[in-house]
């Protein structure tokens, strides 16, 4: 995993500290978290359902931009294909907050309630399979 700054569609890979190697396995679910606080940037990957211990945790420093837009970019990073071809990904429930994204999930029969710690419910959804 890398933290890359994009300037006019040109990527600059930022030097990171921490564990950055991961191979996503089909059939498993992951949560990707990216946090920025000033020039301090941090990327984490959790293998669900464990949201306590990240399987990837990297940090870097980059003060190029004081503010701006965030986004998600996916690339084929497989040496086996020569870095060519597409990459398949599904993003579900992209969430951008002004604070650290520490969420809680609770079963409030018959719904599943997702909340940010210290806040009211962000989203209440029916349990899968229920109408």
HELIX and SHEET records of a PDB file:
HELIX    1   1 UNK A   79  UNK A   81  5                                   3    
SHEET    1   A 2 UNK A   4  UNK A   7  0                                        
SHEET    2   A 2 UNK A  10  UNK A  13 -1                                        
SHEET    1   B 4 UNK A  17  UNK A  19  0                                        
SHEET    2   B 4 UNK A  56  UNK A  61 -1                                        
SHEET    3   B 4 UNK A  40  UNK A  47 -1                                        
SHEET    4   B 4 UNK A  30  UNK A  37 -1                                        
SHEET    1   C 3 UNK A 103  UNK A 108  0                                        
SHEET    2   C 3 UNK A 111  UNK A 116 -1                                        
SHEET    3   C 3 UNK A 121  UNK A 126 -1                                        
END                                                                             
